[in-house]
Amino acid sequence: MMCVIAHQSLQTENGSNRKVVAEVEAKAIGKTAQAISLLQPGQALQLSGFIASANLKQPRRLVLHIDEFELLN
């Protein structure tokens, strides 16, 4: 299952606050994909997994492979 993860946070960089906003392509398989498919869009999650290139033809396009997730709200 492919999806897009929206991220928003406030990070400290070199002593200054920086607002971070990003959208990241993500992929889940098996039981993780089944569980994620039941979620409503916009639910806050904490994800764990790894980042890999989308494929050999697009090594600069990165995809987050979700191994586990936790609902935050």
TIVO-2410 file (N, C-alpha, C; in nm, 3 decimals):
# residues 73
REC num residu      c1      c2      c3 atome chaine
REC   1      M   0.084  -0.117   0.000     N      A
REC   1      M   0.000   0.000   0.000    CA      A
REC   1      M   0.089   0.124   0.000     C      A
REC   2      M   0.065   0.213  -0.093     N      A
REC   2      M   0.137   0.340  -0.100    CA      A
REC   2      M   0.049   0.450  -0.042     C      A
REC   3      C   0.113   0.548   0.024     N      A
REC   3      C   0.041   0.662   0.079    CA      A
REC   3      C   0.137   0.780   0.088     C      A
REC   4      V   0.085   0.893   0.129     N      A
REC   4      V   0.167   1.013   0.149    CA      A
REC   4      V   0.151   1.055   0.294     C      A
REC   5      I   0.265   1.077   0.360     N      A
REC   5      I   0.267   1.119   0.499    CA      A
REC   5      I   0.294   1.270   0.502     C      A
REC   6      A   0.211   1.344   0.573     N      A
REC   6      A   0.233   1.488   0.591    CA      A
REC   6      A   0.297   1.508   0.727     C      A
REC   7      H   0.405   1.586   0.729     N      A
REC   7      H   0.479   1.612   0.854    CA      A
REC   7      H   0.486   1.761   0.879     C      A
REC   8      Q   0.462   1.801   1.006     N      A
REC   8      Q   0.478   1.940   1.049    CA      A
REC   8      Q   0.540   1.938   1.187     C      A
REC   9      S   0.645   2.017   1.207     N      A
REC   9      S   0.707   2.026   1.339    CA      A
REC   9      S   0.788   2.154   1.349     C      A
REC  10      L   0.831   2.183   1.470     N      A
REC  10      L   0.920   2.295   1.497    CA      A
REC  10      L   1.051   2.235   1.544     C      A
REC  11      Q   1.160   2.260   1.473     N      A
REC  11      Q   1.291   2.204   1.503    CA      A
REC  11      Q   1.388   2.316   1.536     C      A
REC  12      T   1.490   2.283   1.613     N      A
REC  12      T   1.596   2.379   1.644    CA      A
REC  12      T   1.715   2.351   1.553     C      A
REC  13      E   1.758   2.454   1.482     N      A
REC  13      E   1.873   2.443   1.392    CA      A
REC  13      E   1.969   2.556   1.424     C      A
REC  14      N   2.088   2.520   1.471     N      A
REC  14      N   2.191   2.619   1.500    CA      A
REC  14      N   2.140   2.727   1.596     C      A
REC  15      G   2.060   2.684   1.695     N      A
REC  15      G   2.010   2.777   1.796    CA      A
REC  15      G   1.884   2.853   1.758     C      A
REC  16      S   1.834   2.835   1.637     N      A
REC  16      S   1.713   2.905   1.593    CA      A
REC  16      S   1.602   2.805   1.566     C      A
REC  17      N   1.477   2.847   1.592     N      A
REC  17      N   1.363   2.761   1.561    CA      A
REC  17      N   1.335   2.764   1.411     C      A
REC  18      R   1.299   2.648   1.360     N      A
REC  18      R   1.269   2.636   1.218    CA      A
REC  18      R   1.142   2.553   1.203     C      A
REC  19      K   1.044   2.607   1.132     N      A
REC  19      K   0.922   2.532   1.104    CA      A
REC  19      K   0.951   2.437   0.988     C      A
REC  20      V   0.918   2.310   1.008     N      A
REC  20      V   0.943   2.207   0.907    CA      A
REC  20      V   0.808   2.155   0.859     C      A
REC  21      V   0.786   2.160   0.729     N      A
REC  21      V   0.665   2.107   0.667    CA      A
REC  21      V   0.710   2.023   0.548     C      A
REC  22      A   0.665   1.898   0.542     N      A
REC  22      A   0.706   1.811   0.432    CA      A
REC  22      A   0.599   1.706   0.406     C      A
REC  23      E   0.595   1.657   0.283     N      A
REC  23      E   0.515   1.541   0.247    CA      A
REC  23      E   0.611   1.435   0.197     C      A
REC  24      V   0.592   1.313   0.246     N      A
REC  24      V   0.683   1.203   0.215    CA      A
REC  24      V   0.602   1.085   0.163     C      A
REC  25      E   0.647   1.027   0.052     N      A
REC  25      E   0.585   0.905   0.004    CA      A
REC  25      E   0.617   0.794   0.102     C      A
REC  26      A   0.520   0.707   0.129     N      A
REC  26      A   0.540   0.597   0.222    CA      A
REC  26      A   0.478   0.470   0.166     C      A
REC  27      K   0.529   0.358   0.216     N      A
REC  27      K   0.484   0.227   0.169    CA      A
REC  27      K   0.474   0.135   0.290     C      A
REC  28      A   0.369   0.054   0.294     N      A
REC  28      A   0.353  -0.047   0.398    CA      A
REC  28      A   0.306  -0.176   0.331     C      A
REC  29      I   0.344  -0.289   0.388     N      A
REC  29      I   0.302  -0.418   0.335    CA      A
REC  29      I   0.249  -0.506   0.447     C      A
REC  30      G   0.179  -0.612   0.411     N      A
REC  30      G   0.132  -0.711   0.507    CA      A
REC  30      G   0.034  -0.656   0.609     C      A
REC  31      K   0.049  -0.703   0.735     N      A
REC  31      K  -0.042  -0.663   0.842    CA      A
REC  31      K  -0.036  -0.513   0.870     C      A
REC  32      T   0.081  -0.453   0.853     N      A
REC  32      T   0.093  -0.308   0.874    CA      A
REC  32      T   0.008  -0.234   0.773     C      A
REC  33      A   0.013  -0.275   0.647     N      A
REC  33      A  -0.068  -0.211   0.543    CA      A
REC  33      A  -0.217  -0.228   0.571     C      A
REC  34      Q  -0.255  -0.346   0.616     N      A
REC  34      Q  -0.397  -0.370   0.647    CA      A
REC  34      Q  -0.444  -0.278   0.759     C      A
REC  35      A  -0.363  -0.263   0.863     N      A
REC  35      A  -0.401  -0.178   0.976    CA      A
REC  35      A  -0.406  -0.031   0.936     C      A
REC  36      I  -0.309   0.014   0.856     N      A
REC  36      I  -0.307   0.154   0.812    CA      A
REC  36      I  -0.426   0.184   0.722     C      A
REC  37      S  -0.469   0.087   0.644     N      A
REC  37      S  -0.582   0.110   0.552    CA      A
REC  37      S  -0.712   0.138   0.626     C      A
REC  38      L  -0.720   0.103   0.754     N      A
REC  38      L  -0.840   0.128   0.835    CA      A
REC  38      L  -0.842   0.266   0.898     C      A
REC  39      L  -0.730   0.339   0.891     N      A
REC  39      L  -0.721   0.471   0.953    CA      A
REC  39      L  -0.791   0.577   0.871     C      A
REC  40      Q  -0.833   0.683   0.939     N      A
REC  40      Q  -0.893   0.798   0.873    CA      A
REC  40      Q  -0.783   0.895   0.833     C      A
REC  41      P  -0.794   0.961   0.718     N      A
REC  41      P  -0.696   1.063   0.680    CA      A
REC  41      P  -0.685   1.171   0.788     C      A
REC  42      G  -0.565   1.215   0.815     N      A
REC  42      G  -0.543   1.321   0.912    CA      A
REC  42      G  -0.512   1.272   1.052     C      A
REC  43      Q  -0.518   1.141   1.076     N      A
REC  43      Q  -0.486   1.091   1.209    CA      A
REC  43      Q  -0.337   1.107   1.235     C      A
REC  44      A  -0.303   1.151   1.357     N      A
REC  44      A  -0.163   1.169   1.396    CA      A
REC  44      A  -0.102   1.033   1.430     C      A
REC  45      L   0.016   1.008   1.374     N      A
REC  45      L   0.084   0.880   1.394    CA      A
REC  45      L   0.230   0.902   1.429     C      A
REC  46      Q   0.287   0.806   1.497     N      A
REC  46      Q   0.432   0.798   1.509    CA      A
REC  46      Q   0.473   0.675   1.431     C      A
REC  47      L   0.563   0.692   1.336     N      A
REC  47      L   0.602   0.585   1.246    CA      A
REC  47      L   0.744   0.541   1.272     C      A
REC  48      S   0.772   0.415   1.245     N      A
REC  48      S   0.910   0.367   1.242    CA      A
REC  48      S   0.926   0.278   1.120     C      A
REC  49      G   1.046   0.281   1.067     N      A
REC  49      G   1.075   0.203   0.947    CA      A
REC  49      G   1.209   0.246   0.891     C      A
REC  50      F   1.221   0.246   0.759     N      A
REC  50      F   1.346   0.286   0.695    CA      A
REC  50      F   1.317   0.359   0.565     C      A
REC  51      I   1.415   0.434   0.520     N      A
REC  51      I   1.404   0.509   0.395    CA      A
REC  51      I   1.488   0.438   0.289     C      A
REC  52      A   1.431   0.421   0.171     N      A
REC  52      A   1.503   0.359   0.060    CA      A
REC  52      A   1.465   0.429  -0.069     C      A
REC  53      S   1.544   0.410  -0.172     N      A
REC  53      S   1.509   0.469  -0.302    CA      A
REC  53      S   1.384   0.399  -0.355     C      A
REC  54      A   1.306   0.474  -0.434     N      A
REC  54      A   1.180   0.422  -0.486    CA      A
REC  54      A   1.204   0.301  -0.575     C      A
REC  55      N   1.306   0.309  -0.658     N      A
REC  55      N   1.343   0.199  -0.747    CA      A
REC  55      N   1.480   0.226  -0.806     C      A
REC  56      L   1.532   0.134  -0.883     N      A
REC  56      L   1.667   0.149  -0.940    CA      A
REC  56      L   1.675   0.262  -1.042     C      A
REC  57      K   1.564   0.291  -1.109     N      A
REC  57      K   1.565   0.397  -1.211    CA      A
REC  57      K   1.554   0.535  -1.149     C      A
REC  58      Q   1.508   0.544  -1.025     N      A
REC  58      Q   1.491   0.673  -0.956    CA      A
REC  58      Q   1.558   0.668  -0.819     C      A
REC  59      P   1.691   0.659  -0.815     N      A
REC  59      P   1.759   0.644  -0.686    CA      A
REC  59      P   1.750   0.767  -0.595     C      A
REC  60      R   1.717   0.883  -0.650     N      A
REC  60      R   1.705   1.005  -0.568    CA      A
REC  60      R   1.566   1.024  -0.511     C      A
REC  61      R   1.468   0.950  -0.559     N      A
REC  61      R   1.331   0.957  -0.507    CA      A
REC  61      R   1.322   0.860  -0.390     C      A
REC  62      L   1.297   0.913  -0.271     N      A
REC  62      L   1.297   0.832  -0.150    CA      A
REC  62      L   1.156   0.797  -0.105     C      A
REC  63      V   1.143   0.680  -0.045     N      A
REC  63      V   1.016   0.630   0.007    CA      A
REC  63      V   1.040   0.578   0.149     C      A
REC  64      L   0.953   0.617   0.242     N      A
REC  64      L   0.957   0.565   0.378    CA      A
REC  64      L   0.884   0.431   0.381     C      A
REC  65      H   0.953   0.326   0.419     N      A
REC  65      H   0.892   0.193   0.433    CA      A
REC  65      H   0.852   0.178   0.579     C      A
REC  66      I   0.721   0.174   0.604     N      A
REC  66      I   0.667   0.172   0.740    CA      A
REC  66      I   0.667   0.029   0.794     C      A
REC  67      D   0.739   0.008   0.905     N      A
REC  67      D   0.740  -0.122   0.973    CA      A
REC  67      D   0.636  -0.127   1.085     C      A
REC  68      E   0.626  -0.016   1.160     N      A
REC  68      E   0.534  -0.007   1.272    CA      A
REC  68      E   0.477   0.134   1.280     C      A
REC  69      F   0.361   0.145   1.345     N      A
REC  69      F   0.305   0.277   1.371    CA      A
REC  69      F   0.228   0.276   1.501     C      A
REC  70      E   0.212   0.395   1.556     N      A
REC  70      E   0.135   0.413   1.680    CA      A
REC  70      E   0.043   0.532   1.663     C      A
REC  71      L  -0.082   0.518   1.700     N      A
REC  71      L  -0.177   0.630   1.696    CA      A
REC  71      L  -0.143   0.728   1.808     C      A
REC  72      L  -0.144   0.857   1.776     N      A
REC  72      L  -0.115   0.959   1.876    CA      A
REC  72      L  -0.239   1.033   1.924     C      A
REC  73      N  -0.351   1.020   1.856     N      A
REC  73      N  -0.472   1.090   1.901    CA      A
REC  73      N  -0.586   0.994   1.920     C      A
***
